[in-house]
Amino acid sequence: MNSHDTPRPTVPTPAPRVAGGAVRPAGRHATNITLGQYLVEMTNAALAAITAGEKAKDITQGAAKLAKALNTLAEELADAHHLDPRLIAQVQSLAEDVGRMEGLARTASTACDTAVVTAVQAAQQTGRTYQADLDAMADGGTAHASAATHHQ
């Protein structure tokens, strides 16, 4: 490592003061999203996952019906008609493909259920943590939270 690669110590910038003398955190400490915005985003994520999960369940049910109908058709074609076996094989192959689609839709539905639970848990935990920070700031008489790692 040469002298140009050596990290230079940074000098903390004083936080700007707002009306009443309160200290506002320096710009690099500010976040791009508020707690309220985060909670709305997590709620929207949960709602989107619910909607997607419902669609996946509908696809699962539809695919199961279609696969059953195709299998029935393949059996009827094989029993009642003298058709080229390649046609019957193609109908059976299509039924298998639809069966795989059913499995994928079921997996998607399960993943959506997991996403809903995860989004709700993340929002709840963030809210609890944020409230603990607010309580600690109030107990300590400070206007803003700060972490030691911000100043190292």
Disulfide bonds with the S-S distance in Angstrom:
none
